[in-house]
Amino acid sequence: MNFPEDFLHYVWQFRSFDHNDLKTADRENLKIIHQGFLNKNAGPDFNNGKIQLGETVWAGNVEIHIKSSDWLKHNHQSDPSYENVILHVVYENDVEIKRIDGSVLPVLELKNRIADELIQKYENLFLTLTDFPCIAQIQYVDQFIIDSFLSRTLIERFELKSHQVIETLNALNGNWDETFYRFIARNFGFKVNALPFELFSKAIPQQIYGKHKDNSLQIEALVFGSAGFLNDKFDEEYPNKLKMEFQFLEKKYNIKPIEVSIWKFMRMRPQNFPTIRLAQFAALIVKANHLFSKVMEMSGVAELRGLFENLPVNDYWKTHYHFKKETDGVSTQIGKTSVDNILLNTVAVFLFAYGKHTGTQFYINRAIKLLENLPAEQNAITDKFTSANVKMDNAFASQGILQLKKQYCDQKKCLSCGIGIKILKQA
């Protein structure tokens, strides 16, 4: 026997044990009318159960342990909330348990009622060393079961992300435009420079750009100056113009630039350098100020992608990937994969969060439809599932997979996973 109490929760919840001639440890006839409902809060494990002992029907709670002596280890004998337990379900009955009033608690022992095959299946999942426990079995699970559970994990993932959005929204006094600006700036940094981009966005509020929307040079000066890149000495005309503009704007708006040293360049392709990303970000602001409002008005992937295409990036960056570093053939536009990453991780999240926060299903549906029309992500995690023959047609599925991996596979919560439960049930 090598399983935790959660396994017995599964066995009881799905009645995965031998029901023939059920009797309590005191040899009293037992009939399970309803096993109750799993309780994930404090108190007995299952609420509102219903059983028949002899000729008497009892309604109440059910407590489950590996050994009956665990009742004493957990100090249930002195906890009034366990007085309404009508049945103690254990794998091994090693000691008689009495309630506070002295009455003996009826106990059902499952030791010889659980099939060895079921225990072996669980151990194959739970004790595997891989971070993808069901990698060998998932290919035999019906795709409908997988898709259904991925729908649940996708919603879980987006609800968690929505909480982060609402926390920032509340800190910004309900300003959706500024909140969106903060998140999309972080997204522009992708993984490596996400934090510097976030700090940069906090150094200069979006509303300042609005006052200079007709002057692209000043927008660029605000971006690179706030990001800390204009404190150097330059020989070229363009960076010197930016520096001159920013010296005035910095004092006017009391801007405190972030430290340039926090930006990361190492082991990156030049087109992914933060200087190129900042140039693209400045061009996006020039092209479409008040981004959130524009995103809310747009429908369809093509229109949303168009917002990030053909950005008016300054020509300086066609021959530079950093100030003072000249080169040839620099691509100044955001790649399609990067655009889709922004649509997935910021635009879809905000549509979902706005819909949840305002109680507007229309925007939640738009977020889901956007995910269904974006390609599935390709990374080390999704590749593992794909190699196991899991169908992944779009970003809706791949986002569900990422949540499945993080919240279920990594934590070995196979018994809370619809896919894991199906594997255990299969003959």
ZIUR-V297117 format. One record per residue. N is the residue number from 1. SS is DSSP state (a for helix, b for strand, c for the rest). PSI is psi in whole degrees, 0 to 359 (999 if undefined). Layout:
n & ss & psi
N & SS & PSI
N & SS & PSI
This chain:
n & ss & psi
1 & c & 117
2 & c & 71
3 & c & 156
4 & c & 178
5 & a & 329
6 & a & 327
7 & a & 319
8 & a & 328
9 & a & 315
10 & a & 312
11 & a & 318
12 & a & 314
13 & a & 319
14 & c & 11
15 & c & 45
16 & c & 56
17 & c & 166
18 & c & 120
19 & c & 1
20 & c & 131
21 & c & 54
22 & c & 132
23 & b & 153
24 & c & 175
25 & c & 336
26 & c & 12
27 & c & 26
28 & c & 136
29 & b & 135
30 & b & 133
31 & b & 129
32 & b & 111
33 & b & 315
34 & b & 132
35 & c & 348
36 & c & 185
37 & b & 132
38 & b & 128
39 & c & 116
40 & c & 4
41 & c & 188
42 & c & 151
43 & c & 188
44 & c & 155
45 & c & 324
46 & b & 132
47 & b & 154
48 & b & 43
49 & b & 167
50 & b & 124
51 & b & 166
52 & b & 122
53 & b & 113
54 & c & 243
55 & c & 1
56 & b & 133
57 & b & 132
58 & b & 141
59 & b & 136
60 & b & 210
61 & b & 159
62 & b & 131
63 & b & 142
64 & b & 134
65 & b & 161
66 & b & 310
67 & b & 148
68 & c & 332
69 & c & 345
70 & a & 337
71 & a & 318
72 & a & 322
73 & a & 326
74 & c & 5
75 & c & 32
76 & a & 337
77 & a & 343
78 & a & 14
79 & c & 112
80 & a & 336
81 & a & 350
82 & a & 6
83 & c & 338
84 & c & 15
85 & b & 125
86 & b & 344
87 & b & 135
88 & b & 112
89 & b & 122
90 & b & 159
91 & b & 319
92 & b & 126
93 & c & 100
94 & c & 353
95 & c & 147
96 & c & 135
97 & c & 135
98 & b & 148
99 & c & 175
100 & c & 326
101 & c & 2
102 & c & 350
103 & c & 146
104 & b & 133
105 & c & 122
106 & c & 138
107 & b & 138
108 & b & 121
109 & b & 129
110 & c & 5
111 & c & 317
112 & c & 18
113 & c & 356
114 & c & 127
115 & c & 138
116 & a & 326
117 & a & 320
118 & a & 317
119 & a & 320
120 & a & 320
121 & a & 316
122 & a & 316
123 & a & 325
124 & a & 326
125 & a & 307
126 & a & 326
127 & c & 0
128 & c & 146
129 & c & 346
130 & c & 154
131 & c & 6
132 & c & 79
133 & c & 321
134 & c & 28
135 & c & 329
136 & c & 341
137 & c & 338
138 & a & 334
139 & a & 343
140 & a & 0
141 & c & 135
142 & c & 136
143 & a & 330
144 & a & 320
145 & a & 316
146 & a & 312
147 & a & 321
148 & a & 317
149 & a & 327
150 & a & 330
151 & a & 320
152 & a & 315
153 & a & 328
154 & a & 313
155 & a & 318
156 & a & 314
157 & a & 315
158 & a & 332
159 & a & 321
160 & a & 316
161 & a & 325
162 & a & 324
163 & a & 320
164 & a & 320
165 & a & 313
166 & a & 325
167 & a & 314
168 & a & 319
169 & a & 315
170 & a & 322
171 & a & 335
172 & c & 22
173 & c & 39
174 & c & 18
175 & c & 99
176 & a & 321
177 & a & 314
178 & a & 322
179 & a & 315
180 & a & 319
181 & a & 318
182 & a & 315
183 & a & 321
184 & a & 329
185 & a & 314
186 & a & 319
187 & a & 326
188 & a & 336
189 & c & 350
190 & c & 214
191 & c & 315
192 & c & 317
193 & c & 27
194 & a & 314
195 & a & 313
196 & a & 320
197 & a & 321
198 & a & 315
199 & a & 321
200 & a & 317
201 & a & 331
202 & a & 336
203 & a & 337
204 & c & 105
205 & c & 151
206 & a & 326
207 & a & 336
208 & a & 320
209 & a & 324
210 & a & 333
211 & c & 350
212 & c & 26
213 & c & 339
214 & c & 7
215 & c & 95
216 & a & 325
217 & a & 320
218 & a & 324
219 & a & 313
220 & a & 322
221 & a & 318
222 & a & 318
223 & a & 304
224 & a & 328
225 & a & 314
226 & a & 330
227 & c & 356
228 & c & 12
229 & c & 359
230 & c & 21
231 & c & 4
232 & c & 176
233 & c & 136
234 & c & 151
235 & c & 336
236 & c & 154
237 & a & 314
238 & a & 306
239 & a & 329
240 & a & 323
241 & a & 317
242 & a & 316
243 & a & 318
244 & a & 316
245 & a & 317
246 & a & 327
247 & a & 324
248 & a & 312
249 & a & 327
250 & a & 317
251 & a & 321
252 & a & 318
253 & a & 6
254 & c & 49
255 & c & 137
256 & c & 99
257 & c & 151
258 & c & 166
259 & c & 128
260 & a & 338
261 & a & 344
262 & a & 347
263 & c & 140
264 & c & 130
265 & c & 339
266 & c & 141
267 & c & 36
268 & c & 148
269 & c & 144
270 & a & 323
271 & a & 347
272 & a & 4
273 & c & 145
274 & a & 332
275 & a & 320
276 & a & 318
277 & a & 322
278 & a & 322
279 & a & 320
280 & a & 320
281 & a & 318
282 & a & 319
283 & a & 325
284 & a & 319
285 & a & 320
286 & a & 318
287 & a & 321
288 & c & 86
289 & c & 158
290 & c & 62
291 & a & 319
292 & a & 315
293 & a & 321
294 & a & 320
295 & a & 320
296 & a & 335
297 & a & 340
298 & c & 153
299 & c & 140
300 & c & 148
301 & a & 318
302 & a & 316
303 & a & 320
304 & a & 319
305 & a & 323
306 & a & 333
307 & a & 331
308 & c & 4
309 & c & 156
310 & c & 47
311 & c & 140
312 & c & 62
313 & c & 136
314 & c & 139
315 & a & 339
316 & a & 324
317 & a & 359
318 & a & 341
319 & c & 10
320 & b & 144
321 & b & 359
322 & b & 157
323 & c & 136
324 & c & 0
325 & b & 100
326 & b & 145
327 & c & 182
328 & c & 149
329 & c & 39
330 & c & 129
331 & c & 121
332 & c & 356
333 & c & 152
334 & c & 133
335 & c & 157
336 & a & 319
337 & a & 319
338 & a & 320
339 & a & 314
340 & a & 326
341 & a & 319
342 & a & 318
343 & a & 321
344 & a & 309
345 & a & 347
346 & a & 304
347 & a & 308
348 & a & 319
349 & a & 318
350 & a & 323
351 & a & 315
352 & a & 312
353 & a & 318
354 & a & 318
355 & a & 317
356 & a & 316
357 & a & 325
358 & a & 356
359 & c & 32
360 & c & 103
361 & a & 334
362 & a & 316
363 & a & 328
364 & a & 316
365 & a & 322
366 & a & 321
367 & a & 315
368 & a & 318
369 & a & 322
370 & a & 316
371 & a & 321
372 & a & 339
373 & c & 2
374 & c & 145
375 & c & 152
376 & c & 145
377 & c & 149
378 & c & 112
379 & c & 183
380 & a & 326
381 & a & 308
382 & a & 329
383 & a & 324
384 & a & 317
385 & a & 322
386 & a & 319
387 & a & 339
388 & c & 15
389 & c & 26
390 & c & 126
391 & c & 131
392 & c & 91
393 & c & 337
394 & c & 181
395 & a & 335
396 & a & 312
397 & a & 316
398 & a & 325
399 & a & 322
400 & a & 321
401 & a & 317
402 & a & 321
403 & a & 320
404 & a & 313
405 & a & 315
406 & a & 315
407 & a & 344
408 & a & 302
409 & a & 309
410 & c & 329
411 & c & 7
412 & c & 42
413 & c & 52
414 & a & 331
415 & a & 351
416 & a & 0
417 & c & 129
418 & a & 329
419 & a & 315
420 & a & 318
421 & a & 319
422 & a & 321
423 & a & 319
424 & a & 328
425 & a & 335
426 & c & 141
427 & c & 999
